């Protein structure tokens, strides 16, 4: 009936439905029953209308309008560019087969930009389902977890949706006002109110699950947060409803989403990280890069493919041996490809023979001439955080997951130190983390100071900001970030790496950030490790530490806390920020300036006053003594109470910055607030018992004891070790990478340098 309603009846396409039924013989019984039910297009439309709207009288016009509106009206629905692209990919081959199989001529193919279905697509979808039911080769049910069927909605698209909501609310208001206001008096100003649009955008940034405060513990945590993929949030899943299938690693994640980096806990598998070399195409699908292989020779031409496109090729692994010319050296190459036959009966046979690799991937060895593509690098499978783990291939996946996640929690130390054993990703990760300062072009360093570096670039064009190339040298002052507070209270501090008179080229490191050394990511320290028990103090992953690390500030970090206070209008009068605070001695107020705000550089301890503030108290019955004081000193003895900002318990440090915002100076402040003061206190924290230490292989522990240097075990030459780990932490956790790193690191200490790429 549906096919006839679409126009494939006997009048327009004689014998077409008979040919379809003959092809799919399992339809014959049903066809015999329904052959004479609604034989023409008009009757078929009426039949559908009767089923859809049972109470209404079915007329030919009403039936046709209902059907056209439901399927082919652009105002009713919009497939969007992505929907059109997916439909063309899914049903394009099926439309091609219609002519060959069923003799259907004059097929009206859909336009490339058509936002609704076409008649032939509804027909193609029907025949696809029939082929699927018949168990034909090459037809399979869609997998909702396949990356061909999941796309990324980026920031722009999410904001676009919010703006659309805001504009639709605004449209409603405008329509209401147009009906109520006088036509002569209407102006655009009286009609349009932009508040709904602003409110919708603010609501997104203020309350959406997907609008997050950037993780800024160290440069790596910021970089991975920006590359995060989430299946949660509006339009996504909820933690409670998501089952195992959604969270599982899927073969289409290969080179697109990291199989290792994901949180532990309720969000496992729902939040992931973009793989190292993956990119997002204009439709929102993740693409991975591959090298083209021509006649068994690997070329340097790179092609990016989405998950469904990759299945059409035979792909070799990145570590397949090649000679200098790029030819495969082995007679047979291990590849992955779509199975040659994937009918349901074949899959059952594969299952019985235990050679089943899933409905879409088959691993096999083929001659080099059959290979079409090759992975670009082994690390394209994993994310940036995971690619920074040396000897990743020797670690159990669960421990690698912990290692990748814990690198993001490393606090920047006073003196950064690049790892002896890296993976070759450190420099790139540091650059893309955005905390190091790079030269914009070729030039000469003319001045270096603590807070700025001046470079004279050879040409204005080379610095990227001039009036075009060849317009003579140009001087540029690069300001350094000094002791800036991050979102997580860690310290962002840049320091110069060049000297006056140095020549620099474009992309050279001018200044290091908080966790980088010479432009390389430096999240931790190279310590001398002993794997041995020590009087039970490293039982259950506890760690014994040398006092040298405390004394020499090896593991010392700086944390910057922001304390703020505001002066408001109260019912009894305005609050006042002042140095004149009742019942406090001059010694306590010694570091406050005449405004009542602490001076920059002052050392503060718990309960010290940072900003003096008094709040009016309610008038009470005065005693004779108070009346006398009031008479002598006038207003001075008025009723106020001390509501000053004080350093919280357990905190101390040095005041490094003070910011004052005042309504009198036209600063934007919340309603009722006259003045706001922010004080930044920097605190130096040494490593202590109870702190957590971790390696890059998920080998974490808590410090149980800090021993004097003379009590630490030592090497044959008398060098005491820095840290004692429990040897039982290795075999059961299956993270042997830490032992290999310790051996290689010991070699590096004596002058051998190396990296182990993931």
C-alpha positions in Angstrom: 0.0 0.0 0.0 2.9 2.4 0.9 4.6 1.7 -2.5 1.3 2.4 -4.4 0.8 5.6 -2.3 4.3 6.7 -3.4 3.2 6.3 -7.1 4.5 2.8 -7.8 1.1 1.5 -8.8 0.0 -0.4 -12.0 -0.9 2.8 -13.8 2.5 4.5 -13.5 4.8 1.5 -13.2 3.1 -1.6 -14.6 4.3 -4.9 -13.1 6.8 -3.3 -10.7 5.3 -4.6 -7.5 5.0 -8.1 -9.0 8.8 -8.0 -9.8 9.6 -7.0 -6.2 7.4 -9.8 -4.8 9.0 -12.4 -7.2 12.5 -11.3 -6.0 11.6 -11.6 -2.3 9.7 -14.9 -2.4 8.8 -14.7 1.3 6.3 -11.9 0.5 4.1 -14.1 -1.8 1.7 -15.2 0.9 1.1 -11.6 2.1 0.8 -10.4 -1.5 -1.9 -12.9 -2.3 -4.0 -11.5 0.5 -3.4 -7.8 -0.2 -3.1 -7.8 -4.0 -6.6 -6.2 -4.5 -6.4 -3.9 -1.4 -6.2 -0.3 -2.7 -4.9 -1.1 -6.2 -4.5 2.6 -7.3 -2.5 5.5 -5.9 -5.6 7.4 -4.8 -7.1 4.4 -3.0 -3.8 3.6 -1.3 -3.6 7.2 0.0 -7.1 7.0 1.3 -6.3 3.6 3.0 -3.3 5.2 4.8 -5.3 8.2 5.8 -8.0 5.9 7.3 -5.4 4.1 9.5 -3.7 7.4 10.6 -6.9 9.5 11.2 -9.6 6.9 12.0 -12.3 9.4 13.0 -12.1 11.8 10.0 -13.9 11.4 6.7 -11.3 10.3 4.1 -11.4 12.5 1.0 -8.8 12.2 -1.8 -7.5 15.7 -1.3 -7.2 15.4 2.5 -5.4 12.0 2.1 -2.9 13.4 -0.5 -2.2 16.5 1.7 -1.7 14.4 4.8 0.8 12.0 3.0 2.7 14.8 1.3 3.0 16.7 4.6 4.2 13.7 6.5 7.0 12.7 4.1 7.9 15.6 1.7 7.2 18.9 3.4 10.4 20.9 4.3 8.5 22.8 7.0 7.7 19.7 8.9 11.2 18.3 9.3 14.7 18.9 8.1 17.3 16.2 7.4 20.2 18.8 7.7 23.5 18.4 5.8 24.5 15.4 8.0 21.2 13.6 7.5 21.5 14.1 3.7 25.1 12.8 3.7 24.2 9.7 5.8 21.2 8.9 3.6 23.2 9.2 0.4 25.9 6.9 1.8 23.4 4.4 3.1 20.8 4.3 0.3 22.9 5.5 -2.7 24.1 2.0 -3.7 20.5 0.7 -3.1 19.0 3.2 -5.5 21.6 2.2 -8.1 20.4 -1.5 -7.8 16.7 -0.6 -8.3 17.1 -0.2 -12.0 19.1 -3.4 -12.5 17.0 -5.6 -10.2 13.5 -4.4 -10.8 13.7 -2.6 -14.1 12.7 0.7 -12.6 13.5 3.4 -15.1 13.3 7.3 -14.9 14.5 7.3 -11.3 14.3 10.8 -9.8 17.5 11.0 -7.7 17.4 13.5 -4.8 19.2 16.8 -5.1 22.5 17.1 -3.2 21.0 19.8 -0.9 17.5 18.4 -0.5 16.4 18.5 3.1 13.5 16.0 2.9 13.2 12.5 1.7 12.5 11.7 -2.0 10.0 9.0 -3.1 12.8 6.8 -4.5 14.6 6.9 -1.1 11.5 5.6 0.7 11.4 2.8 -1.9 15.2 2.1 -1.4 14.8 1.9 2.4 12.0 -0.6 1.9 14.1 -2.8 -0.4 17.1 -2.5 2.0 15.0 -3.8 4.8 13.6 -6.7 2.7 17.2 -7.6 1.6 18.2 -7.6 5.3 15.3 -9.9 6.2 16.2 -12.2 3.3 19.8 -12.5 4.8 21.5 -11.1 1.6 25.3 -10.6 1.7 26.4 -7.1 2.5 23.3 -6.0 4.3 23.5 -5.6 8.1 21.7 -3.9 10.9 23.2 -0.5 12.0 25.3 -0.5 15.1 24.5 2.6 17.2 27.9 2.5 18.9 29.7 2.5 15.6 31.5 5.9 15.0 29.9 6.1 11.5 26.6 6.6 13.5 27.9 8.9 16.2 29.1 12.4 15.5 30.6 15.2 17.5 28.5 18.3 18.3 31.1 21.0 18.7 30.9 24.2 20.7 29.7 26.2 17.7 26.8 23.9 17.0 25.7 23.8 20.7 25.7 27.6 20.9 23.8 27.7 17.5 21.1 25.6 19.1 20.9 27.9 22.1 20.7 31.0 19.8 17.9 29.2 17.8 15.9 28.7 21.1 16.5 32.3 22.0 15.4 33.6 18.6 12.2 31.5 18.6 11.3 33.0 22.0 12.0 36.5 20.7 9.9 35.7 17.6 6.9 34.8 19.8 7.3 38.1 21.7 7.5 40.1 18.5 4.4 38.5 17.0 2.5 39.2 20.2 3.5 42.9 20.2 2.7 43.3 16.5 -0.9 42.2 17.1 -1.4 44.5 20.2 0.4 47.7 19.1 -0.8 50.5 16.9 0.5 50.0 13.3 1.5 53.7 12.9 3.5 53.8 16.2 5.5 50.6 15.7 9.3 50.9 15.5 11.9 48.1 15.6 12.9 49.3 19.0 9.5 48.8 20.5 9.0 45.4 18.9 12.3 43.7 19.5 13.6 42.6 22.9 17.0 40.8 22.8 16.8 39.6 26.4 15.6 36.0 25.5 18.6 35.5 23.2 21.1 36.8 25.7 19.4 34.7 28.5 19.6 31.5 26.3 23.3 32.0 25.7 24.1 32.9 29.3 22.1 29.8 30.4 24.2 27.6 28.2 27.5 28.9 29.6 26.3 29.2 33.1 24.4 26.0 33.7 24.9 23.5 30.9 26.6 20.2 31.7 28.9 20.7 28.7 30.1 24.1 29.8 32.9 23.3 32.2 35.6 25.2 34.2 38.9 24.4 32.4 41.1 22.0 34.2 44.4 23.9 34.7 46.4 21.9 37.1 49.2 21.6 34.5 49.6 22.1 30.8 48.6 18.5 30.0 45.4 18.6 32.0 44.3 21.7 30.0 45.2 20.1 26.7 43.3 16.9 27.4 40.3 18.8 28.7 40.0 20.6 25.4 40.2 17.3 23.5 37.6 15.6 25.6 34.6 13.7 24.1 31.5 13.3 26.2 28.4 11.2 25.6 26.7 12.9 28.6 24.8 16.1 28.7 21.6 17.4 26.9 20.8 15.3 23.9 23.1 12.6 25.2 23.0 9.7 27.7 22.6 9.7 31.4 25.0 7.7 33.6 22.2 5.6 35.0 20.7 4.6 31.7 24.0 3.9 29.8 24.7 0.1 29.6 27.8 -1.9 28.9 27.6 -1.7 25.1 27.8 2.1 25.0 30.8 2.2 27.4 32.7 -0.6 25.7 35.7 -0.1 23.4 34.4 -0.4 19.8 36.6 -1.3 16.8 35.6 1.9 15.1 37.3 3.9 17.9 40.6 2.8 16.3 42.6 6.0 15.6 39.6 8.1 16.6 39.0 7.8 20.3 41.5 6.6 22.9 40.7 3.1 24.2 42.7 3.8 27.4 42.1 7.4 28.6 38.6 7.5 30.3 37.6 8.2 33.9 37.3 5.5 36.6 33.9 5.4 38.2 30.4 6.1 37.0 31.5 7.9 33.8 33.8 5.1 32.6 33.5 4.8 28.8 31.1 7.7 28.5 33.8 10.3 28.6 36.8 9.7 26.2 39.7 11.6 24.6 40.4 12.3 21.0 43.2 10.2 19.6 46.5 11.8 18.8 46.1 12.4 15.1 42.3 12.4 14.7 40.4 15.3 13.3 36.7 16.2 13.0 35.3 16.6 9.5 32.6 19.3 8.6 29.8 16.8 9.3 31.1 16.1 12.9 32.4 12.6 12.2 35.9 11.8 13.5 38.5 11.0 10.8 41.8 9.2 11.2 44.9 9.6 8.9 46.3 6.8 6.7 49.2 6.5 4.3 48.3 5.4 0.7 49.8 2.2 -0.6 50.3 1.9 -4.4 51.3 -1.5 -5.8 52.8 -2.7 -2.5 54.8 0.5 -2.0 53.9 2.9 0.9 53.7 6.5 -0.2 53.9 9.7 2.0 50.5 10.8 0.8 48.1 11.1 3.7 44.3 10.5 3.4 41.8 11.1 6.3 38.9 8.6 6.5 35.8 8.4 8.7 34.9 5.1 10.3 32.5 3.8 7.6 34.9 4.9 4.8 37.8 3.0 6.3 35.9 -0.3 6.1 36.1 -0.2 2.3 39.9 -0.6 2.4 42.6 -3.1 3.3 44.7 -1.5 6.0 48.1 -2.5 7.3 49.5 -1.7 10.7 51.9 1.1 11.3 54.7 -1.1 12.6 54.8 -3.4 9.5 58.5 -3.7 8.4 59.4 -1.6 5.3 62.7 -1.2 3.4 64.2 2.2 2.6 62.1 2.6 -0.6 58.8 2.0 1.3 58.2 -1.5 0.1 57.0 -4.2 2.4 59.8 -6.6 3.4 57.5 -9.5 4.4 55.9 -11.8 1.9 52.5 -11.5 3.7 51.3 -8.5 5.5 48.9 -8.5 8.5 45.9 -6.4 7.6 42.4 -5.6 8.8 39.5 -5.3 6.3 35.7 -5.9 6.0 34.9 -9.5 5.7 34.5 -10.8 2.1 31.1 -12.1 3.0 29.1 -11.1 6.0 25.7 -12.8 5.5 24.1 -14.1 8.7 24.7 -17.7 7.8 28.4 -17.0 7.2 28.7 -15.3 10.5 27.1 -18.3 12.2 29.7 -20.6 10.5 32.5 -18.2 11.6 31.3 -18.4 15.2 31.2 -22.2 15.1 34.8 -22.3 13.7 36.0 -19.7 16.3 37.4 -17.4 13.5 34.9 -14.6 14.2 36.2 -11.1 14.5 32.9 -9.2 14.5 30.6 -8.4 11.6 32.8 -5.7 10.2 36.5 -6.5 10.7 38.5 -9.5 9.6 42.2 -9.8 10.5 44.2 -11.7 7.9 47.6 -11.9 6.2 47.7 -10.9 2.5 50.3 -10.3 -0.2 51.7 -6.7 -0.2 50.0 -6.0 -3.6 46.6 -6.2 -2.0 47.3 -3.6 0.7 45.6 -0.2 0.0 46.4 1.9 3.2 48.7 1.8 6.2 48.4 3.4 9.6 50.6 6.5 10.0 52.0 5.7 13.5 51.3 3.2 16.3 50.4 6.1 18.6 47.5 7.2 16.4 45.4 4.7 18.4 45.9 6.5 21.7 45.3 10.0 23.1 48.0 12.6 23.9 48.0 11.7 27.6 48.4 8.0 27.0 51.1 8.6 24.3 53.2 10.2 27.0 53.6 6.8 28.8 56.9 5.1 27.9 56.7 1.3 27.5 52.9 1.6 27.3 52.9 -1.8 25.5 54.3 -3.5 28.6 51.5 -2.1 30.9 48.2 -3.7 31.7 45.3 -1.5 30.3 43.8 -0.8 33.7 47.0 0.6 35.0 47.8 2.5 31.8 44.3 4.1 32.3 45.3 5.2 35.8 48.7 6.4 34.6 47.2 8.5 31.8 44.6 10.1 34.2 47.1 10.8 37.0 49.5 12.7 34.8 46.8 15.3 34.6 46.8 15.7 38.4 50.6 16.4 38.6 51.2 19.7 40.4 53.8 22.1 38.8 57.0 22.0 40.8 59.3 25.0 41.6 62.0 23.5 39.4 60.6 21.6 36.4 62.7 18.7 35.1 62.1 16.9 31.8 61.9 13.1 32.0 65.1 11.1 31.1 62.8 8.5 29.5 60.2 10.1 27.2 58.2 9.0 24.2 59.0 11.9 21.8 55.6 13.5 22.4 56.7 15.8 25.2 57.8 18.8 23.1 54.6 18.7 21.0 52.3 18.4 24.0 54.0 21.3 25.7 53.7 23.5 22.6 50.0 22.7 22.1 49.3 23.1 25.8 49.8 26.8 25.2 51.9 27.7 28.2 55.3 28.2 26.5 56.3 31.3 24.6 57.5 30.7 21.0 59.3 33.0 18.6 57.0 34.3 15.9 59.8 34.5 13.2 63.5 34.8 12.7 65.2 37.5 14.7 67.5 38.6 17.5 66.8 38.8 21.2 67.5 42.4 22.2 66.4 42.5 25.9 65.6 39.9 28.5 64.2 40.6 32.0 62.1 38.8 34.6 58.7 39.8 33.1 59.4 40.4 29.4 61.5 39.4 26.4 62.1 41.8 23.5 62.8 40.3 20.1 63.7 42.3 17.0 62.3 40.3 14.1 64.2 40.5 10.7 61.0 41.4 8.8 57.6 42.5 9.9 56.0 39.9 7.8 57.9 37.1 9.5 56.3 38.0 12.8 52.9 37.4 11.4 51.6 40.8 12.5 53.4 43.3 10.3 52.2 45.2 7.3 53.4 42.5 4.9 56.8 41.0 4.3 59.8 43.1 3.5 58.7 46.2 5.5 61.9 46.2 7.6 62.7 44.9 11.0 60.1 45.0 13.7 60.5 45.0 17.5 58.1 43.0 19.6 57.9 42.9 23.4 56.7 39.5 24.7 55.2 39.8 28.2 55.7 36.8 30.5 53.0 35.5 32.9 54.4 35.8 36.4 52.8 33.9 39.3 49.3 33.8 37.9 46.7 31.8 39.6 45.2 28.9 37.6 41.6 27.6 38.0 42.9 24.9 40.4 45.0 27.3 42.5 48.3 26.1 41.0 50.9 28.7 39.9 51.3 29.7 36.2 54.8 31.2 35.9 56.8 31.7 32.7 60.6 32.2 32.8 62.9 33.1 29.9 65.1 30.5 28.2 67.1 32.9 25.9 69.8 35.5 26.5 70.4 38.9 25.1 72.0 38.7 21.6 70.7 35.2 20.9 69.5 34.4 17.3 66.1 32.7 17.2 64.2 31.1 14.4 60.4 30.8 14.0 59.0 28.4 16.6 62.0 28.5 18.9 61.3 28.5 22.7 61.7 31.9 24.2 60.2 31.1 27.7 59.2 28.0 29.6 55.8 27.6 31.4 55.0 26.1 34.7 55.6 22.4 33.9 58.0 22.6 31.0 61.8 22.5 30.6 63.4 23.7 27.4 60.1 23.4 25.6 59.5 19.8 26.8 56.6 18.7 29.1 58.1 18.2 32.6 55.4 17.0 35.0 57.6 15.3 37.6 61.1 14.5 38.7 63.7 11.9 37.8 64.3 10.1 41.1 66.6 7.2 42.1 64.2 4.3 42.9 64.8 1.2 44.9 62.3 -1.7 44.7 62.6 -3.2 48.2 60.7 -3.7 51.4 61.7 -1.3 54.2 60.7 -2.4 57.7 57.0 -2.5 56.7 56.8 1.2 55.9 56.0 0.5 52.2 53.3 -2.1 52.9 50.2 -1.7 50.7 51.7 0.8 48.2 53.0 3.1 50.9 56.2 5.0 49.8 59.3 5.8 51.8 61.0 9.1 50.8 64.4 10.6 51.4 64.7 13.8 53.4 66.8 15.3 50.5 63.6 15.8 48.5 62.2 18.0 51.3 65.4 19.8 52.2 66.4 20.7 48.6 62.8 21.6 47.6 62.9 18.8 44.9 59.1 18.1 45.2 58.0 21.6 46.4 55.2 23.4 44.7 53.6 26.9 44.8 49.9 27.3 45.3 48.1 30.6 44.9 44.8 31.1 46.8 42.4 33.9 46.1 40.5 35.5 49.0 37.8 38.1 48.4 35.6 40.3 50.5 32.9 42.8 49.5 31.4 45.9 51.2 27.6 46.0 50.8 24.8 48.3 51.8 23.0 46.9 54.8 19.7 48.0 56.5 21.7 49.7 59.2 24.0 51.5 56.8 26.9 50.7 54.4 29.7 48.4 55.4 33.1 50.1 55.2 36.6 48.9 54.3 38.9 50.6 56.7 42.0 50.4 58.8 40.1 51.6 61.9 38.9 48.3 63.4 37.7 48.1 67.0 39.6 46.1 69.6 42.6 45.3 67.4 46.2 46.4 68.3 48.5 48.3 66.0 50.8 45.2 65.8 48.0 43.2 64.2 47.3 46.0 61.7 51.0 46.8 60.9 50.8 45.4 57.4 47.6 47.1 56.4 47.8 50.3 54.3 45.8 53.4 55.0 42.8 51.9 53.1 42.8 48.9 55.4 44.1 46.5 52.7 47.3 44.4 53.3 50.4 45.4 51.4 51.9 43.3 48.6 54.8 41.2 49.9 53.5 40.8 53.5 54.0 37.4 55.1 50.7 36.2 56.6 49.8 33.4 59.0 46.4 31.9 60.0 43.9 34.4 61.4 45.9 37.5 60.2 43.8 40.3 58.8 44.0 40.7 55.0 41.3 43.4 54.6 39.8 45.4 57.4 36.0 45.8 57.3 33.4 47.0 59.8 29.7 46.4 59.6 27.1 48.7 61.4 25.5 47.1 64.5 22.0 47.7 65.6 21.6 50.6 68.1 21.4 49.3 71.7 20.7 51.0 75.0 23.9 52.8 76.0 25.4 52.5 79.4 26.5 55.8 81.2 30.2 55.1 80.4 29.4 54.6 76.7 27.3 57.8 76.7 30.3 59.7 78.1 32.6 58.2 75.5 30.1 59.1 72.8 30.0 62.7 74.1 33.8 63.0 74.2 34.8 61.2 71.0 31.6 61.9 68.9 30.9 59.4 66.1 34.1 57.5 66.7 32.5 55.2 69.2 29.5 54.3 67.0 28.4 50.6 67.1 30.3 48.6 64.5 31.5 45.0 64.6 34.6 43.6 63.0 33.9 41.5 59.9 37.4 41.7 58.4 38.8 39.2 55.9 41.3 36.9 57.7 43.6 34.1 56.5 41.8 30.8 57.0 43.1 28.2 59.5 46.0 26.1 58.2 46.9 28.5 55.5 49.9 30.9 55.3 52.1 32.5 52.7 53.0 35.7 51.0 50.6 38.3 49.5 51.5 38.6 45.8 48.7 40.7 44.4 45.7 42.9 45.5 42.9 43.9 43.3 40.3 46.6 44.3 37.0 47.1 42.4 34.9 50.0 43.4 31.5 51.3 42.2 32.9 54.8 42.3 35.4 53.9 39.6 32.7 52.5 37.3 33.6 48.8 37.8 30.7 46.4 37.2 29.7 44.9 40.6 26.7 42.9 41.7 23.7 44.9 43.0 24.2 46.2 46.5 28.0 45.8 46.5 30.0 49.1 46.7 33.5 47.7 46.9 35.2 44.4 46.2 38.7 43.4 47.2 40.6 40.3 46.1 43.9 39.3 47.8 46.1 36.6 46.2 48.3 34.7 48.7 51.0 32.4 47.4 52.0 29.4 49.5 55.1 27.2 49.2 54.2 23.6 50.0 56.9 21.0 50.7 56.2 17.3 50.2 55.0 15.7 53.4 53.7 12.4 54.9 50.3 11.7 53.5 50.9 13.2 50.1 50.3 11.1 47.0 53.0 10.2 44.6 52.5 8.4 41.3 54.5 7.2 38.3 53.4 7.1 34.7 52.3 3.5 34.8 49.5 3.7 37.4 51.9 3.0 40.2 50.5 5.3 42.9 51.1 5.5 46.6 51.0 7.6 49.7 54.1 8.8 51.5 54.3 6.9 54.9 57.7 8.0 56.2 60.4 10.6 55.3 63.8 9.2 56.3 67.0 11.1 57.0 69.6 10.7 54.3 71.8 8.4 56.4 69.0 5.9 56.9 68.2 5.4 53.2 69.6 2.3 51.4 72.5 3.2 49.1 74.2 2.0 45.9 77.7 0.4 45.9 79.3 3.9 45.3 77.5 5.3 48.4 74.7 7.2 46.6 71.5 7.0 48.8 68.3 6.3 46.9 65.5 8.9 46.8 62.5 6.7 47.0 61.7 3.1 48.1 58.8 1.3 46.4 57.3 -2.0 47.3 58.4 -4.7 44.8 55.0 -6.5 45.3 53.3 -3.5 43.5 54.6 -4.8 40.2 53.8 -8.4 39.4 50.1 -8.5 40.3 49.4 -5.0 38.7 51.2 -6.2 35.5 52.7 -2.7 34.8 56.2 -3.9 34.0 56.8 -0.6 32.2 57.9 1.0 35.5 60.7 -1.5 35.9 61.9 -1.0 32.3 61.7 2.7 32.8 63.8 2.4 36.0 66.5 0.4 34.1 66.6 2.7 31.1 66.5 5.8 33.4 69.5 4.5 35.3 71.3 4.2 32.0 70.2 7.7 31.0 71.6 9.1 34.3 75.1 8.0 33.1 74.8 9.8 29.8 72.7 7.6 27.6 69.7 9.5 26.3 66.6 7.9 24.8 62.9 8.0 24.1 60.5 5.1 23.7 57.7 6.2 21.4 54.2 4.7 22.1 
